[in-house]
């Protein structure tokens, strides 16, 4: 058996066999909640990785698009009885549509100006969630009673919900990984390094940025829908600015441009506070110090982009172009 296939099988065994067995052993719903929360934030961090880590656009309003997906799923379920099977993709499309509207006037902005614009739009959406009582029920939030049903089959067990969330997150992350390590991903990296040179090579810089922003928002919306369906209740505070900073921190600590690093960063920042719960409020100081140390001593992240690209090349095996005579690097 080849090494790339062995690594893939090992990851599948861990996600769909080892972790569920461990959760069943603990026998507490709380641990299932932590596991599903970890998958949601891994997907959120992976979606932000595409637009910030790969394309180089500093996005400070990602949580608001995550919230759009959650509210679309919750409102469709509570008001119109639309379940998980249809509501999940509609949540992603709803977030992507809002991102498209946001991108049209902002994608010509550069550097810090784009960051400030996304920050402002994120706060605007948060205020919509909080104050448009007729639509979002304001600070009271939205209660979703139906939970997860797949093609009419209700998934009520904690283990079943875990498998659904894990499967959706895994497929979404694989798609994002494929995009990041393809010719399209390389074009996005060229935007990050020098968009003027990229434009000189005939690439439509504005269109590429809009595409990356919309794709990222789609998967953020999927994560928001997973959050709504698994918790059964959402409120505006779930999608405030601090959540955007948390997601961005996962990307930076894990490694800008490195999808494996981003996933590690997400797991670290979700699981570490739970592991340190014994220390009470001091755990926040410990986590902060560890984050500061990671950025200070590992400025490229826990798993930097160069290491991630080499890892992807080994993992993908024959699917990755090995012919030095070819001009591109990525999937054929």
N, C-alpha and C positions, 0 to 999 in steps of 0.2 A: 504494500500500500504506500502510495506517495505521501510525502510529508504534508503538502498542502491539503490533501483530502483528509489526512489524519487530524490536522488542526481543526478543520471544519467539523468533522464528526465529534471531536472532543468538546468543542463549543456547544454543539447541539445537545450532547449528553449532559453537559453541565446545566444548560438552561432548562431542558425539558425532562430531565430525570433526577439529577443530583439535587438541585435546588428544591423541586417539589417534594422530594423525599425528606429533605431537611425541614421544610416547612410543616409537613405532616407530622414529623417527629416532635416539633415544638408544640403543635396542637393549639396554637393561639391565633385568632384572627388578626391580632395586631401585627404579627410578622408577615402575614399575607399583605396587609396594607402597606408595609414598608417595601415589600418586594414589588408590588404594582407601582408604588410611587417612584421607585428606582427606575423602572422601565419607562415610565412617563417622562422623567427628567433626562434619561439617556436619549430618548427620541427628541426631546426639545433641544438638548445640547447638540445632537447630531444635525438637526435642521439648522440651527444657528451656525454651526461649523461651515455649512455650504456657503453662506452669504458673508460671514465674517472671517473665518479661517481660510477659506479657499479664494473667495472673490475679494477679500480685503475691505469690505464695507462695514464700518463700525455701527452696529445696529443696537440701539438702546431701548427699543420698544417691542422686543420680541414677545414679552409676556402678554401684551395687549392682543396680539394675533392669536396666541394660545387661548386667550379669553374669548375671542370671537368664535373659535371652534367649539369651545365649551358651551357658550350660550346658544349657538345654533343647535347643537345636539340636545341641550336641555329644553329649549323652548319648543323644538319640533316634537320632542317626546311628551312634554307635559301638556301642551296645548293642542296638538294635532295627532297624537298617538303614533308618531313615526318612530319605529324602533331602531335598534342598533344597526341592522344590516343596511338600511338606507340612510340612516342618520349619520353614520360614521363618514362615508364619502362626502355627504352634503356639508358636514362640518368642515372638512378639508377644503372643499370648493368655496365655501363661504369665507374662510380666512384668506384663501388665495385671491378671491375677488376684491376683498377690502385691501389687501396688499397691492394689488394691481392699481387700484385707485390712488393709493398712497404713493406708489412708485412713480406715477406719471409726472407729478410736479417736483419730485425730490431727486430723481436719479441723475440730474445734471449737476447736482451739488457735489462738492469735493470734501474729502477728509472730515474735519471737525464739524463743518456746516451740515453735512449729511447726518452725522451723529446727533447734533442738536435738533435737526428736523424730525428724526425718528423718535427722539425723546419727547418732543412736543406732541407728536401724533399719538404716541403711546399714552401720554397723560390725558389727551383729549378722549381717547377711547375708554380709558378708565373712568373718566367723569361721566361718559355716556352710560357705562354699566351701572354707575352709582346713582345717577340722577334721573334717567329716563324710566320712571317708575311704571308707566303704562306698558313698556316693552319688557324691561329686565327685572321688574319688581324691586328695583332700587337696592338699598342696603340689605333688605330682607333676603335677597337672593332667590334662586329658583330650586324647587324640590323636584327631583326626578324619581318617580316610583317604579318605573318599569324595569330598570336595570338592563342587563344584556340578554338579548335573544338573537339566536342565529337562525334565520329563515323560519321563524315561528317557534323554535325550540328554546325555552327559557333556560338560561345558565344561572343557577342559583347557588351552587356550591362554591366555596372559596377556591378550591383547586381548579374548578372549571373556569372561573373568572381569571385566575392566574394564567392558565394556558392561553386563553383568548388574548389577554393583554400582551403576554410574551410573544405570541405568534405575530400579532399585528405590529408590534414594535420591532421584532426581528426582521420581518419582511421590509418594513419601511427603512430601517437602518441599512439593510443590504442594498436597497435601491439608491439611497444616498451615497453609499460606499461606491457603488458602480459609477454614479455620476462624478464623484470626486476623483476617481482614478480612471478617467477616460480622456479622450481628446477634448471633450467638452470641459472637463475639469481642468485640463491644462490651459485651455483658453481663458478660464476664469482666473487661474493663477497669473496669467500674463496681465490681466487687468489689475490685479493686486500689485504687481511689480512695477508696471509702467503702462498706464492706459493710453498714453499718447503714442507710444510705440505700437501698442496693440491696434489702435485705430489706423496707424500707418500701414499695417499689414493687411488691412481690408476687413477687419472685424468690427461689426457695429457695436461699439462699447455700450451705448445706452440700452440697446435691446438685450444684450447679454446680462447687464446688471438687473434689468427688470425681470428677466427670466429666472435668474438665481433668487431674487427676492420673492417672487411668486411661488416658486417651487419650495423654498424654505418655509414660507407661510402655510402652504398646503399641509406639510407634515407637522407644523406646529398646531394647526387646526385639528389634525388627527389625534395628536397628543391631548389637546384640550377635550376632545370628545371622550377619549379613554378616561380622563380624569372625571368628567361628568357622569359617565355610566358606572364607574366603579365606586364613587363616593355617594352618588345619589343626591348630592346637594352642592351648589356652587354659589359663591358670593363675590362681589367686586374685589374684596381684599385678597382673593386668590390670585389676582392678576395685576397687582400693583407694581410700582417701579422697582421695589426691592427684589421681586421675582425676576425681572429682566436682568438685574445686576447679578443675581445668583446664577442664572443660566450663562451669562457672559463669563463669570468667574470660572465656571466649569470648563469652558472652552479655553480660557487663558491658562489655567493651572494645568489642564491636561496637555495642551500644546496646540498653538495656532496652526491650522493646516493639517493636523493629525487626527483623523477620525478615531483610531484606537485610543489615542491620548485623551480625546474628548470624552469617550465612554468611561475611561478610567477616572477622569476628573468628576464626572457626574456621579459615579458610584461612590467615590471618596466623599464628596460633599453631602450626599444623602445618608450614607451608612455611618460615617464617622461620628456625627452628632448622636446617633442612636447608640453606638458602641460606648461613647463617653457619657451617656446619660447618668451614670453612677455619680459623676462629679457635679451634677446639678448645673447651676448657671455658669460655673467656671468653665464648662465644656465649650462655651462660645469663645472664650478667651483662648483656650487651647486650640480650637479649630482655626481661629484667626491667626495665631502664631505659626501654626503649621502651614497655612496658606501663604503667609508672609515669607516664611523660610523657603517654601517651594519656589516662589517667584524670585527670591533673592539668589538662591543657589542653583536654580534650574530655570534660567530666564526663557529657555525654549520650551518649557513645559516638562511634565513627567515623561512624556513619550513624544519627542520632537518630530517635526515634519519629515526630516531626512530619514530618520529611523522608520517612520510610518510608511514612507514610500518604498523603502527597501523591503520592509515586511510585506507590503502589498504585492510587490513584485515576486517575492518568494512564494507567497500564499496563492497567487493567481496562476502560477506556473505557466503552462502553455498558452493561456489566454492573454498573457502579457507579451507584447512585442519584444522579441530578442534580437531581431535582425538590426545590426548597427547601421546598415545601409538605409534603413527607413528613417524618415525625417521626424516622425512623431514618437511619442512614448505614451502608451496606453493600450486599451483594448482595441483589437482590430475591428 
